Amino acid sequence: MASRMCDSVLVTGSNRGIGLELVRQLVDSPSSPLQIFAGCRDPNGPRAQELQELAQKHRHVITVVQLDTTSLAGIADASKLVEAKLNGRGLNLIINNAGVNIPGSLAETGKREMVDVFTTNVVGPMLIAKNFHPLLCKAAAQFPHQTSMSSSRSAVVNVSTLLSSITRCPENFSISPMYPYRVSKAALNMLTCCLAEDFKKDGILVMSLHPGWVQTEMGGPQAPLATAESVSGMMKVITSLTEKDSGTLLDWEGKNIPW
Ligand SMILES: NC(=O)c1ccc[n+]([C@@H]2O[C@H](COP(=O)([O-])OP(=O)(O)OC[C@H]3O[C@@H](n4cnc5c(N)ncnc54)[C@H](OP(=O)(O)O)[C@@H]3O)[C@@H](O)[C@H]2O)c1
């Protein structure tokens, strides 16, 4: 039997797109975690139906957690619920997947677009890491004889994008200008670096992961990758993360992307 990828995981924005596929592949995996917390901002709404059906089918493993990543009170409530469900154990892995994109030219981009996208793509993952930090520390401490870092021990994966890369901007800017999205994801990468440094002492790995260009509502139908293919690659990368990957930006095939 395959060894478990980790005991517990929280995925944000898991009612559709890459997040839903992550929950699906996590629960279907032979090394499935014991507990999967599926964060979703409107668990009783029509857009959460597929997730609810999946959770119903795997009710001993999946817990749907109401989690709007822009709500401080919501994050605090979700961390309390997850803590209670963990019953004294820590949380091994957080996948900060929830994200938004408001595309448009510079002329179409104003303060509201910049602030709204920043709030979801940067402030949300920061507040989640901060609020769940005690649970991540508890998970890392459950491996007293292990000094190395891994996703099975304790980790935060921030779902970023190739479009966050400042180095690669000159070659892909004209295809997708997307000011709020690019700027916010570059800031998310800095959050990754700060958290990786800060959490090193606690044994918590932190990295940014680009899923590829994927067929979702955000990626659009012309994207070359199906969600299943992207997520299967992401899962391989996440399970094989080691200390040297903390504070880096990798793609779904495990290749390094320059900042
Ligand atoms: N698709 C791509 O080609 C691509 C490429 C690079 C990176 N990414 C990144 O991959 C991640 C997932 O993208 P996707 O393609 O799956 O996008 P998607 O199909 O648009 O799904 C986005 C998910 O995020 C959730 N979400 C948005 N704001 C939220 C909030 N405040 N609180 C909680 N959940 C929230 C959405 O929930 P609702 O249903 O409630 O809106 C939805 O579940 C994002 O971080 C995105 O930037 C995607």
The ligand as a MOL file (V3000), in Angstrom:
LIG
                    3D

  0  0  0     0  0            999 V3000
M  V30 BEGIN CTAB
M  V30 COUNTS 48 52 0 0 0
M  V30 BEGIN ATOM
M  V30 1 N -6.5300 28.3700 -15.1040 0
M  V30 2 C -5.2950 28.7660 -15.3940 0
M  V30 3 O -4.8590 28.7220 -16.5700 0
M  V30 4 C -4.3810 29.2430 -14.3080 0
M  V30 5 C -3.0560 29.5330 -14.6660 0
M  V30 6 C -2.1770 29.9560 -13.6790 0
M  V30 7 C -2.6110 30.0660 -12.3680 0
M  V30 8 N -3.9030 29.7830 -12.0460 0 CHG=1
M  V30 9 C -4.3020 29.9210 -10.6330 0
M  V30 10 O -4.9210 28.7320 -10.1980 0
M  V30 11 C -5.8630 29.0240 -9.1490 0
M  V30 12 C -7.1950 28.4000 -9.4870 0
M  V30 13 O -7.6480 28.9500 -10.7210 0
M  V30 14 P -8.7820 28.3090 -11.6440 0
M  V30 15 O -8.2740 28.3280 -13.0030 0
M  V30 16 O -9.2900 27.0540 -11.0410 0 CHG=-1
M  V30 17 O -9.8700 29.4870 -11.5190 0
M  V30 18 P -11.4580 29.4420 -11.4910 0
M  V30 19 O -11.9600 28.3350 -12.3200 0
M  V30 20 O -11.8820 30.8320 -11.7800 0
M  V30 21 O -11.7570 29.0990 -9.9470 0
M  V30 22 C -11.3810 29.9920 -8.9570 0
M  V30 23 C -11.7690 29.4260 -7.5990 0
M  V30 24 O -11.3540 30.3680 -6.6010 0
M  V30 25 C -12.4930 30.6290 -5.7790 0
M  V30 26 N -12.4240 31.9410 -5.1650 0
M  V30 27 C -12.2560 33.1390 -5.7590 0
M  V30 28 N -12.2820 34.1020 -4.8170 0
M  V30 29 C -12.4750 33.4910 -3.6290 0
M  V30 30 C -12.5910 33.9340 -2.3020 0
M  V30 31 N -12.5400 35.2240 -1.9700 0
M  V30 32 N -12.7600 33.0190 -1.3090 0
M  V30 33 C -12.8010 31.7160 -1.6180 0
M  V30 34 N -12.7350 31.2260 -2.8490 0
M  V30 35 C -12.5690 32.1140 -3.8400 0
M  V30 36 C -13.6890 30.4820 -6.6950 0
M  V30 37 O -14.8600 30.3420 -5.9240 0
M  V30 38 P -16.3230 30.9320 -6.4010 0
M  V30 39 O -16.9670 29.8520 -7.2240 0
M  V30 40 O -17.0220 31.2020 -5.1130 0
M  V30 41 O -16.0630 32.1530 -7.2160 0
M  V30 42 C -13.2810 29.2360 -7.4410 0
M  V30 43 O -13.5150 28.0950 -6.6590 0
M  V30 44 C -5.9090 30.5460 -9.0510 0
M  V30 45 O -5.1160 30.9790 -7.9780 0
M  V30 46 C -5.3230 31.0100 -10.3770 0
M  V30 47 O -4.7270 32.2880 -10.3020 0
M  V30 48 C -4.7920 29.3770 -12.9880 0
M  V30 END ATOM
M  V30 BEGIN BOND
M  V30 1 1 1 2
M  V30 2 2 2 3
M  V30 3 1 2 4
M  V30 4 1 4 5
M  V30 5 2 4 48
M  V30 6 2 5 6
M  V30 7 1 6 7
M  V30 8 2 7 8
M  V30 9 1 8 9
M  V30 10 1 8 48
M  V30 11 1 9 10
M  V30 12 1 9 46
M  V30 13 1 10 11
M  V30 14 1 11 12
M  V30 15 1 11 44
M  V30 16 1 12 13
M  V30 17 1 13 14
M  V30 18 2 14 15
M  V30 19 1 14 16
M  V30 20 1 14 17
M  V30 21 1 17 18
M  V30 22 2 18 19
M  V30 23 1 18 20
M  V30 24 1 18 21
M  V30 25 1 21 22
M  V30 26 1 22 23
M  V30 27 1 23 24
M  V30 28 1 23 42
M  V30 29 1 24 25
M  V30 30 1 25 26
M  V30 31 1 25 36
M  V30 32 1 26 27
M  V30 33 1 26 35
M  V30 34 2 27 28
M  V30 35 1 28 29
M  V30 36 1 29 30
M  V30 37 2 29 35
M  V30 38 1 30 31
M  V30 39 2 30 32
M  V30 40 1 32 33
M  V30 41 2 33 34
M  V30 42 1 34 35
M  V30 43 1 36 37
M  V30 44 1 36 42
M  V30 45 1 37 38
M  V30 46 2 38 39
M  V30 47 1 38 40
M  V30 48 1 38 41
M  V30 49 1 42 43
M  V30 50 1 44 45
M  V30 51 1 44 46
M  V30 52 1 46 47
M  V30 END BOND
M  V30 END CTAB
M  END
